[in-house]
Amino acid sequence: MTIGAGIFLIAVGAILKFATNIHVQGLSIDTIGVILMIAGAVGLLIGLFQEIVWSRRTRPLAPGEAPPVEERREVRDPAYREQPPRY
């Protein structure tokens, strides 16, 4: 869930909880509003957590800072010998 969707659910839940006077038989609009606000808050926290985790991975470089070096190891079969290129 994105941060925007979490905020949207909180807003819709608050409207249903605090700004409506509708009474439906067998259905509590206030309870639905509270459920939506809780779901929005949980979604907002998850979205913020994801943003924090991804911002560490894609941190922009400071001026003059070199990019991180990625080491790679090439493992070859010991019996493999390189052949000269054919022209």
Protein Blocks (a to p, Z undefined) as FASTA:
>chain_A
ZZklmmmmmmmmmmmmmmcccdcehiafklmmmmmmmmmmmmmmmmmmmmmmmmmmmgcc
dehiacddddddddddfklccddddZZ
